[in-house]
């Protein structure tokens, strides 16, 4: 007789994070756990009524969302970055603030969709990356062929062509990879974005203009404040998790607090 293993219910202080029998991916489970830690803290601080009950579908009430925002405003100390810190950040990340950079790009997209086997998808993407990097001059354009047969992007019909892109044309995580260096050709690594895994070829580049420190001082300060906020939130979540009864979810395996 076959026996089906039913996933144990993950809980924070006895509060279920999902319905019985529902299997969630680790990221979604951590996100729900972090949200429940904050929702519970807001109730203990008197910012949220005790009758505001959690839902096992991961959706919290508007009252809970507002209470969490109020809680974080009270407990997170985010210092204003000094001019020295801004200058150090600018020296280390000047390329991120360059304007006018353009890259002529084509790609093969392996989309991450609900239910997809990410490990198998990565293997397919890595195989495609190796194949197109082995292309020799004079051979059939392997990149265009791979895009046509494998890409989940409509650009596959055009050999993966995305045309000339600026940083503003791309998702931030995609732009960081494309504009991080001066490489021409197939990038030696898979590019990760919110859409999935990309095999990317940079066909040409046009350099932009380097801004002055004074012109980007506000953006630098904002970036450092955001970094400080994320660090403070991570530490606060660790404190909450250490004081809570956590069942069935690993909260220390994520590099960033998964809270929305």
DOTORLO-365473 format. One record per residue: residue in one letter; x, y, z of N, C-alpha, C in turn. Coordinates in steps of 0.1 Angstrom, whole numbers, plus 5000, padded with zeros to 4 digits. Example, Ala and Ser with C-alpha at 12.3 -4.5 7.8 and 13.67 -1.06 7.14 Angstrom:
<sites>
(site a,(5132,4943,5078),(5123,4955,5078),(5132,4967,5078))
(site s,(5128,4978,5071),(5137,4989,5071),(5129,5000,5079))
</sites>
This chain:
<sites>
(site x,(5008,4988,5000),(5000,5000,5000),(5009,5012,5000))
(site x,(5006,5022,4991),(5014,5034,4991),(5009,5044,5002))
(site x,(5019,5051,5007),(5016,5061,5018),(5022,5074,5013))
(site x,(5013,5084,5012),(5018,5097,5008),(5021,5105,5021))
(site x,(5033,5111,5020),(5038,5119,5031),(5032,5133,5031))
(site x,(5025,5137,5041),(5018,5150,5042),(5028,5160,5049))
(site x,(5031,5171,5042),(5040,5180,5048),(5035,5185,5062))
(site x,(5045,5186,5071),(5041,5191,5084),(5038,5206,5083))
(site x,(5029,5211,5092),(5025,5225,5091),(5036,5233,5098))
(site x,(5041,5243,5091),(5051,5252,5097),(5044,5262,5106))
(site x,(5049,5266,5117),(5042,5275,5126),(5052,5285,5133))
(site x,(5046,5297,5136),(5053,5306,5144),(5045,5309,5157))
(site x,(5050,5305,5169),(5043,5306,5181),(5029,5300,5180))
(site x,(5028,5288,5173),(5016,5281,5172),(5007,5285,5160))
(site x,(5010,5296,5154),(5002,5302,5142),(5007,5295,5130))
(site x,(4997,5288,5123),(5000,5281,5111),(5004,5290,5099))
(site x,(5014,5287,5092),(5018,5295,5081),(5013,5291,5067))
(site x,(5006,5279,5067),(5000,5274,5055),(4989,5264,5059))
(site x,(4981,5260,5049),(4971,5251,5051),(4976,5236,5053))
(site x,(4969,5228,5059),(4973,5214,5061),(4975,5207,5047))
(site x,(4986,5201,5045),(4988,5194,5032),(4994,5203,5021))
(site x,(4995,5216,5024),(5001,5225,5014),(5016,5225,5015))
(site x,(5023,5224,5004),(5037,5224,5003),(5042,5237,4997))
(site x,(5050,5245,5005),(5054,5258,5000),(5069,5257,4997))
(site x,(5074,5265,4988),(5089,5266,4986),(5095,5273,4998))
(site x,(5108,5271,5000),(5115,5276,5012),(5114,5291,5012))
(site x,(5115,5298,5001),(5114,5313,5001),(5101,5318,5006))
(site x,(5090,5312,5000),(5077,5317,5004),(5074,5314,5019))
(site x,(5079,5303,5024),(5077,5299,5038),(5084,5309,5047))
(site x,(5097,5312,5043),(5104,5322,5051),(5098,5335,5051))
(site x,(5093,5339,5040),(5086,5352,5039),(5074,5353,5048))
(site x,(5066,5342,5048),(5054,5342,5057),(5058,5342,5071))
(site x,(5069,5335,5074),(5074,5334,5088),(5078,5348,5093))
(site x,(5086,5355,5085),(5090,5368,5089),(5079,5378,5091))
(site x,(5069,5377,5082),(5057,5385,5083),(5049,5382,5096))
(site x,(5048,5369,5099),(5041,5366,5111),(5049,5370,5124))
(site x,(5062,5369,5124),(5070,5374,5135),(5067,5389,5137))
(site x,(5066,5397,5127),(5064,5411,5128),(5049,5414,5132))
(site x,(5040,5406,5126),(5026,5408,5130),(5024,5405,5145))
(site x,(5030,5395,5150),(5029,5391,5164),(5035,5402,5173))
(site x,(5047,5407,5168),(5054,5418,5176),(5045,5430,5177))
(site x,(5038,5434,5166),(5030,5445,5166),(5018,5444,5175))
(site x,(5013,5431,5177),(5002,5429,5186),(5007,5430,5201))
(site x,(5019,5425,5203),(5025,5426,5217),(5028,5440,5221))
(site x,(5031,5449,5211),(5034,5463,5214),(5021,5471,5214))
(site x,(5009,5465,5213),(4997,5472,5214),(4994,5480,5201))
(site x,(5000,5477,5190),(4998,5485,5178),(4988,5478,5169))
(site x,(4984,5466,5173),(4974,5458,5165),(4965,5451,5174))
(site x,(4952,5452,5171),(4942,5445,5180),(4944,5430,5181))
(site x,(4941,5425,5192),(4942,5410,5194),(4933,5402,5186))
(site x,(4922,5408,5181),(4912,5401,5173),(4916,5401,5158))
(site x,(4928,5407,5155),(4933,5407,5141),(4940,5393,5139))
(site x,(4933,5384,5133),(4937,5370,5132),(4945,5368,5119))
(site x,(4956,5360,5119),(4963,5357,5107),(4956,5347,5098))
(site x,(4960,5347,5086),(4954,5338,5076),(4965,5328,5071))
(site x,(4961,5315,5069),(4971,5305,5065),(4975,5307,5050))
(site x,(4969,5317,5043),(4973,5319,5029),(4984,5329,5027))
(site x,(4989,5334,5039),(5000,5344,5038),(4996,5358,5037))
(site x,(4983,5361,5035),(4978,5375,5033),(4974,5380,5047))
(site x,(4980,5392,5050),(4976,5399,5063),(4967,5410,5060))
(site x,(4960,5415,5070),(4950,5426,5069),(4957,5439,5066))
(site x,(4950,5449,5062),(4955,5462,5060),(4959,5468,5073))
(site x,(4951,5465,5084),(4955,5470,5097),(4968,5464,5102))
(site x,(4970,5451,5099),(4983,5445,5103),(4995,5451,5095))
(site x,(4993,5454,5082),(5003,5460,5074),(5007,5473,5080))
(site x,(4997,5481,5083),(4999,5495,5089),(5006,5494,5102))
(site x,(5002,5484,5110),(5008,5483,5124),(5023,5478,5122))
(site x,(5026,5470,5113),(5040,5466,5111),(5048,5478,5107))
(site x,(5043,5486,5098),(5050,5498,5094),(5053,5507,5106))
(site x,(5043,5509,5114),(5045,5517,5126),(5055,5511,5135))
(site x,(5054,5498,5137),(5064,5491,5146),(5078,5493,5141))
(site x,(5081,5491,5128),(5094,5492,5123),(5099,5506,5124))
(site x,(5090,5516,5122),(5095,5530,5123),(5099,5533,5138))
(site x,(5093,5526,5147),(5097,5528,5161),(5110,5521,5166))
(site x,(5112,5508,5160),(5122,5500,5166),(5135,5500,5158))
(site x,(5134,5504,5145),(5146,5503,5137),(5154,5517,5137))
(site x,(5166,5516,5141),(5174,5528,5141),(5182,5529,5128))
(site x,(5179,5538,5119),(5186,5539,5107),(5193,5553,5106))
(site x,(5207,5553,5109),(5214,5565,5110),(5215,5572,5096))
(site x,(5216,5585,5096),(5219,5592,5084),(5233,5590,5080))
(site x,(5236,5586,5067),(5250,5583,5063),(5258,5596,5063))
(site x,(5270,5595,5067),(5279,5606,5067),(5285,5609,5053))
(site x,(5290,5621,5052),(5296,5624,5039),(5307,5615,5035))
(site x,(5315,5612,5046),(5326,5603,5044),(5322,5589,5039))
(site x,(5311,5584,5045),(5306,5571,5041),(5300,5572,5026))
(site x,(5294,5583,5023),(5289,5584,5009),(5300,5585,4999))
(site x,(5311,5591,5003),(5323,5592,4993),(5329,5578,4992))
(site x,(5330,5571,5002),(5336,5557,5001),(5327,5549,4992))
(site x,(5314,5550,4994),(5305,5542,4986),(5306,5546,4971))
(site x,(5307,5559,4969),(5308,5564,4955),(5321,5558,4949))
(site x,(5332,5559,4956),(5345,5554,4951),(5344,5539,4947))
(site x,(5337,5531,4955),(5336,5517,4953),(5325,5513,4942))
(site x,(5316,5522,4940),(5304,5518,4931),(5302,5529,4921))
(site x,(5312,5536,4917),(5310,5548,4908),(5303,5543,4895))
(site x,(5307,5531,4890),(5301,5526,4878),(5286,5525,4878))
(site x,(5280,5523,4890),(5266,5521,4892),(5259,5534,4889))
(site x,(5266,5545,4890),(5259,5558,4888),(5263,5565,4875))
(site x,(5270,5558,4867),(5273,5563,4853),(5261,5564,4845))
(site x,(5259,5574,4837),(5247,5576,4829),(5251,5574,4814))
(site x,(5241,5569,4807),(5243,5568,4792),(5250,5556,4787))
(site x,(5254,5547,4796),(5259,5534,4792),(5249,5527,4783))
(site x,(5253,5521,4772),(5245,5512,4764),(5252,5499,4761))
(site x,(5244,5489,4760),(5249,5476,4756),(5240,5469,4746))
(site x,(5245,5464,4736),(5238,5456,4726),(5237,5442,4730))
(site x,(5226,5437,4734),(5224,5424,4741),(5215,5415,4734))
(site x,(5218,5402,4735),(5208,5392,4732),(5209,5381,4743))
(site x,(5198,5374,4745),(5198,5364,4756),(5189,5352,4752))
(site x,(5191,5342,4761),(5182,5330,4761),(5177,5330,4775))
(site x,(5163,5330,4776),(5157,5331,4789),(5152,5317,4793))
(site x,(5155,5312,4805),(5149,5300,4811),(5141,5305,4822))
(site x,(5128,5306,4819),(5119,5313,4829),(5116,5304,4841))
(site x,(5116,5310,4853),(5112,5303,4865),(5097,5306,4867))
(site x,(5089,5295,4865),(5075,5296,4867),(5070,5287,4878))
(site x,(5058,5290,4883),(5053,5281,4894),(5053,5266,4891))
(site x,(5059,5259,4900),(5059,5244,4898),(5071,5239,4890))
(site x,(5080,5248,4885),(5091,5244,4877),(5102,5238,4886))
(site x,(5108,5228,4880),(5120,5221,4887),(5132,5230,4885))
(site x,(5135,5238,4895),(5146,5248,4894),(5159,5241,4891))
(site x,(5162,5230,4897),(5175,5223,4895),(5176,5219,4881))
(site x,(5165,5213,4876),(5166,5208,4862),(5167,5220,4852))
(site x,(5160,5231,4856),(5161,5243,4847),(5175,5248,4847))
(site x,(5181,5248,4859),(5195,5253,4859),(5204,5245,4851))
(site x,(5202,5232,4851),(5211,5223,4844),(5209,5225,4829))
(site x,(5197,5228,4824),(5194,5231,4810),(5201,5244,4807))
(site x,(5200,5254,4815),(5206,5267,4813),(5221,5266,4812))
(site x,(5227,5259,4822),(5241,5257,4822),(5246,5250,4809))
(site x,(5238,5240,4805),(5242,5233,4793),(5242,5242,4781))
(site x,(5232,5250,4780),(5231,5260,4769),(5242,5270,4769))
(site x,(5246,5274,4781),(5257,5284,4783),(5270,5278,4778))
(site x,(5272,5266,4781),(5285,5259,4777),(5285,5257,4762))
(site x,(5273,5253,4756),(5272,5251,4742),(5275,5264,4734))
(site x,(5269,5275,4738),(5271,5287,4730),(5285,5293,4732))
(site x,(5291,5290,4743),(5305,5295,4746),(5315,5288,4737))
(site x,(5311,5276,4733),(5320,5268,4725),(5319,5271,4710))
(site x,(5311,5281,4707),(5309,5285,4693),(5322,5289,4686))
(site x,(5325,5284,4674),(5337,5288,4667),(5333,5297,4655))
(site x,(5342,5306,4652),(5340,5315,4641),(5337,5307,4628))
(site x,(5327,5310,4620),(5324,5303,4608),(5314,5293,4609))
(site x,(5311,5289,4622),(5301,5279,4624),(5287,5285,4624))
(site x,(5277,5277,4624),(5263,5282,4625),(5262,5289,4638))
(site x,(5254,5300,4638),(5252,5308,4650),(5245,5300,4661))
(site x,(5253,5295,4670),(5247,5286,4680),(5238,5294,4690))
(site x,(5242,5306,4692),(5234,5314,4702),(5220,5317,4696))
(site x,(5219,5321,4683),(5206,5323,4677),(5197,5310,4677))
(site x,(5204,5299,4674),(5197,5286,4674),(5192,5283,4688))
(site x,(5200,5285,4698),(5196,5282,4712),(5184,5291,4716))
(site x,(5185,5303,4712),(5174,5312,4716),(5161,5308,4709))
(site x,(5162,5304,4696),(5150,5300,4689),(5144,5288,4695))
(site x,(5152,5278,4700),(5146,5265,4704),(5144,5265,4719))
(site x,(5151,5273,4727),(5150,5271,4741),(5145,5283,4749))
(site x,(5145,5295,4744),(5142,5307,4751),(5127,5308,4754))
(site x,(5124,5312,4766),(5110,5315,4770),(5106,5329,4768))
(site x,(5114,5337,4760),(5112,5351,4757),(5108,5352,4743))
(site x,(5098,5361,4740),(5095,5363,4725),(5107,5366,4717))
(site x,(5117,5372,4723),(5129,5375,4715),(5136,5363,4709))
(site x,(5132,5351,4713),(5138,5339,4708),(5136,5338,4693))
(site x,(5124,5343,4688),(5121,5343,4674),(5131,5352,4666))
(site x,(5138,5361,4673),(5147,5370,4666),(5161,5367,4671))
(site x,(5164,5354,4674),(5177,5350,4678),(5181,5355,4692))
(site x,(5171,5359,4700),(5174,5364,4713),(5177,5379,4714))
(site x,(5175,5386,4703),(5179,5400,4702),(5170,5409,4712))
(site x,(5177,5416,4720),(5171,5426,4729),(5174,5441,4724))
(site x,(5184,5442,4715),(5188,5455,4710),(5197,5462,4719))
(site x,(5197,5475,4718),(5206,5484,4726),(5198,5487,4739))
(site x,(5204,5484,4750),(5198,5486,4763),(5206,5496,4772))
(site x,(5199,5504,4780),(5205,5512,4790),(5201,5505,4804))
(site x,(5207,5510,4814),(5204,5505,4828),(5189,5506,4830))
(site x,(5183,5517,4826),(5169,5520,4829),(5160,5510,4821))
(site x,(5165,5504,4811),(5157,5495,4803),(5156,5481,4809))
(site x,(5164,5478,4819),(5165,5465,4825),(5160,5464,4839))
(site x,(5156,5452,4844),(5154,5450,4858),(5167,5453,4865))
(site x,(5167,5459,4877),(5180,5462,4884),(5190,5451,4885))
(site x,(5185,5439,4888),(5194,5428,4890),(5201,5424,4877))
(site x,(5193,5425,4866),(5198,5422,4852),(5208,5433,4848))
(site x,(5205,5445,4851),(5214,5457,4847),(5227,5456,4855))
(site x,(5227,5452,4867),(5239,5450,4875),(5249,5441,4868))
(site x,(5244,5430,4863),(5253,5420,4857),(5258,5425,4843))
(site x,(5249,5431,4836),(5252,5435,4822),(5263,5446,4822))
(site x,(5261,5456,4832),(5269,5468,4832),(5280,5467,4843))
(site x,(5282,5456,4849),(5292,5455,4859),(5306,5456,4854))
(site x,(5309,5452,4841),(5322,5452,4836),(5322,5457,4821))
(site x,(5333,5454,4814),(5334,5458,4800),(5334,5446,4791))
(site x,(5329,5435,4795),(5330,5422,4788),(5322,5423,4775))
(site x,(5328,5418,4764),(5321,5416,4751),(5321,5401,4748))
(site x,(5309,5397,4744),(5308,5383,4741),(5298,5376,4750))
(site x,(5298,5363,4750),(5289,5356,4759),(5294,5357,4773))
(site x,(5286,5361,4783),(5290,5362,4797),(5293,5348,4802))
(site x,(5304,5346,4810),(5308,5333,4814),(5299,5327,4825))
(site x,(5289,5334,4829),(5280,5330,4840),(5266,5332,4836))
(site x,(5257,5325,4843),(5243,5327,4841),(5239,5340,4848))
(site x,(5230,5347,4842),(5225,5360,4848),(5211,5357,4855))
(site x,(5210,5360,4867),(5198,5357,4875),(5189,5370,4875))
(site x,(5176,5369,4872),(5167,5380,4874),(5154,5375,4879))
(site x,(5145,5384,4881),(5132,5380,4886),(5124,5372,4876))
(site x,(5129,5372,4864),(5122,5364,4853),(5127,5350,4852))
(site x,(5140,5348,4857),(5145,5334,4856),(5160,5335,4854))
(site x,(5166,5325,4846),(5180,5324,4843),(5182,5328,4829))
(site x,(5193,5336,4827),(5196,5341,4813),(5210,5337,4809))
(site x,(5211,5332,4797),(5224,5332,4790),(5224,5344,4782))
(site x,(5235,5352,4784),(5236,5366,4778),(5248,5367,4770))
(site x,(5246,5374,4758),(5258,5378,4750),(5257,5393,4748))
(site x,(5268,5400,4751),(5269,5414,4749),(5277,5415,4735))
(site x,(5270,5421,4725),(5276,5422,4712),(5284,5435,4711))
(site x,(5281,5445,4718),(5288,5458,4717),(5284,5466,4729))
(site x,(5293,5476,4732),(5291,5485,4743),(5294,5500,4738))
(site x,(5286,5509,4744),(5289,5523,4743),(5290,5529,4757))
(site x,(5302,5535,4760),(5304,5540,4774),(5295,5552,4776))
(site x,(5292,5554,4789),(5284,5566,4793),(5293,5577,4799))
(site x,(5287,5586,4807),(5295,5596,4813),(5295,5594,4828))
(site x,(5307,5596,4834),(5308,5595,4849),(5303,5607,4856))
(site x,(5294,5606,4865),(5288,5618,4872),(5298,5623,4882))
(site x,(5296,5635,4886),(5304,5640,4898),(5297,5635,4911))
(site x,(5305,5635,4921),(5300,5631,4934),(5288,5640,4938))
(site x,(5290,5653,4937),(5279,5662,4941),(5266,5659,4934))
(site x,(5266,5655,4922),(5254,5653,4914),(5246,5640,4918))
(site x,(5253,5631,4925),(5246,5619,4929),(5247,5617,4944))
(site x,(5250,5627,4952),(5251,5627,4966),(5238,5622,4972))
(site x,(5226,5627,4967),(5213,5622,4973),(5211,5608,4970))
(site x,(5214,5603,4958),(5212,5589,4955),(5221,5580,4963))
(site x,(5233,5584,4966),(5243,5577,4974),(5237,5575,4988))
(site x,(5233,5586,4994),(5227,5586,5007),(5215,5577,5008))
(site x,(5207,5577,4998),(5195,5569,4998),(5199,5554,4998))
(site x,(5209,5551,4990),(5214,5537,4989),(5219,5532,5002))
(site x,(5227,5541,5009),(5233,5537,5022),(5222,5536,5033))
(site x,(5212,5545,5032),(5201,5543,5042),(5193,5530,5040))
(site x,(5191,5527,5027),(5184,5514,5024),(5192,5502,5029))
(site x,(5205,5503,5028),(5214,5492,5032),(5213,5491,5048))
(site x,(5213,5502,5054),(5213,5502,5069),(5199,5497,5074))
(site x,(5189,5501,5066),(5175,5496,5070),(5174,5481,5069))
(site x,(5179,5476,5058),(5179,5461,5056),(5187,5454,5067))
(site x,(5198,5459,5071),(5206,5453,5081),(5199,5454,5095))
(site x,(5193,5465,5098),(5186,5466,5110),(5174,5457,5111))
(site x,(5167,5456,5099),(5155,5447,5099),(5159,5433,5101))
(site x,(5170,5429,5094),(5175,5415,5096),(5178,5412,5110))
(site x,(5185,5421,5117),(5189,5419,5131),(5176,5418,5140))
(site x,(5166,5427,5137),(5154,5426,5145),(5147,5413,5143))
(site x,(5146,5409,5131),(5139,5396,5128),(5147,5384,5135))
(site x,(5160,5385,5136),(5167,5375,5143),(5164,5375,5157))
(site x,(5162,5387,5163),(5159,5387,5177),(5145,5382,5180))
(site x,(5135,5385,5171),(5122,5380,5172),(5121,5365,5171))
(site x,(5129,5360,5161),(5129,5345,5159),(5135,5338,5171))
(site x,(5146,5344,5177),(5152,5338,5188),(5143,5337,5200))
(site x,(5133,5346,5201),(5124,5346,5212),(5111,5338,5209))
(site x,(5109,5334,5197),(5097,5327,5193),(5098,5312,5192))
(site x,(5087,5306,5192),(5086,5291,5190),(5085,5289,5175))
(site x,(5096,5285,5168),(5096,5284,5153),(5096,5269,5150))
(site x,(5086,5265,5142),(5085,5251,5138),(5084,5250,5123))
(site x,(5092,5241,5117),(5091,5237,5103),(5096,5248,5093))
(site x,(5104,5258,5097),(5109,5267,5088),(5123,5272,5092))
(site x,(5132,5272,5083),(5146,5277,5086),(5147,5292,5083))
(site x,(5148,5300,5093),(5149,5314,5091),(5163,5319,5089))
(site x,(5173,5311,5092),(5187,5316,5091),(5194,5312,5078))
(site x,(5186,5307,5068),(5192,5303,5056),(5190,5313,5045))
(site x,(5184,5325,5048),(5182,5335,5038),(5191,5347,5041))
(site x,(5197,5352,5031),(5206,5364,5032),(5199,5377,5035))
(site x,(5187,5378,5031),(5180,5390,5033),(5166,5387,5039))
(site x,(5161,5397,5046),(5147,5395,5052),(5137,5394,5042))
(site x,(5129,5384,5041),(5120,5382,5031),(5106,5387,5035))
(site x,(5105,5400,5036),(5093,5406,5040),(5088,5416,5030))
(site x,(5075,5415,5027),(5069,5424,5017),(5058,5432,5024))
</sites>
